[in-house]
Amino acid sequence: MLSAENDDASAERMLKVYTAAGIDSENVVPWNAFPWFVHAQLPDGLTRDHLEQGVLVLRRFLELCPNVVSIVAHGSDAHRSAQLLRSIRLVGPFVRERGIHTWDARHTSNRAFILPRQQREDAFDDTVETYRQAMVHAGLKPNEPSAT
């Protein structure tokens, strides 16, 4: 499991996204595309087998969390995982029956935010907007976008 309270820049950025969108951490369940740490052995990303295993575990986890209807996938492994989650071959019917919707978002790591200042601010704002959309789908009221 992940936590927005970890002592790293990615977690700090995630908390800023939550604050800007107006979502309480109690309404968020962080999850890795593959819920066991293997990233040191796979620096180029997860294999399809890892992603499929992760999706099957995520489905079992979602069965325990019946209120989860919005999933924001951060980064390429998570985007691929969300695509598999929706696939008919794996768990697509379950996802459709539950009304679960997925959104792709930029990873929150420092590496994903090495951008010129304006592009970095736009990327952050895009991530916040993604959370606002996911919140509305889940029946939560997001903060209004700030005027800049």
C-alpha positions, -999 to 999 in steps of 0.1 A, spaced: 0 0 0 10 36 -6 5 66 16 3 103 9 20 106 43 52 90 32 83 111 35 90 118 -2 83 144 -28 57 122 -46 36 119 -14 40 156 -7 27 164 -42 -2 140 -38 -13 158 -6 -12 191 -24 -34 176 -51 -58 163 -25 -59 197 -8 -65 216 -41 -92 192 -52 -108 192 -18 -107 155 -11 -100 141 23 -74 114 26 -101 93 43 -119 91 9 -88 78 -9 -74 43 -11 -39 44 -26 -29 13 -45 0 1 -66 -6 -15 -101 13 -44 -86 8 -44 -48 42 -59 -40 75 -40 -44 93 -53 -75 102 -20 -91 139 -23 -82 140 -55 -103 119 -40 -131 133 -5 -138 116 -3 -172 81 -10 -158 59 -40 -149 55 -69 -172 20 -78 -185 20 -108 -162 27 -85 -132 -1 -61 -143 -26 -90 -147 -17 -104 -113 -22 -69 -98 -56 -64 -115 -68 -97 -101 -57 -87 -66 -73 -53 -71 -106 -69 -80 -106 -89 -48 -97 -57 -29 -125 -38 -46 -150 -65 -35 -141 -54 1 -146 -17 -8 -180 -15 -23 -181 23 -23 -151 27 -46 -163 38 -80 -135 62 -92 -99 51 -99 -72 76 -108 -43 58 -124 -9 77 -120 18 68 -145 23 44 -173 21 11 -153 -11 23 -136 -25 34 -170 -19 -1 -184 -33 -16 -153 -65 5 -156 -68 -6 -192 -66 -43 -181 -90 -36 -153 -116 -26 -179 -108 -55 -202 -135 -81 -207 -110 -109 -204 -101 -101 -168 -126 -82 -147 -143 -58 -171 -179 -70 -164 -173 -65 -126 -160 -30 -133 -190 -21 -154 -215 -36 -130 -200 -15 -102 -200 16 -122 -163 20 -117 -147 46 -140 -109 51 -144 -89 83 -152 -53 85 -163 -31 110 -146 5 120 -146 27 102 -120 34 124 -90 71 116 -89 97 144 -92 109 128 -125 74 133 -140 74 169 -130 108 179 -144 92 205 -167 95 243 -173 76 262 -145 44 269 -165 42 233 -178 48 220 -143 20 242 -130 -3 231 -158 5 194 -152 -4 199 -115 -36 217 -124 -45 189 -148 -40 163 -121 -62 183 -97 -89 185 -124 -87 148 -129 -94 143 -92 -123 168 -93 -139 147 -121 -133 115 -102 -148 130 -71 -180 141 -89 -183 106 -103 -180 93 -67 -207 117 -54 -182 139 -36 -181 177 -39 -147 190 -51 -133 224 -45 -139 249 -73 -109 256 -95 -89 285 -82 -87 316 -104 -51 322 -115 
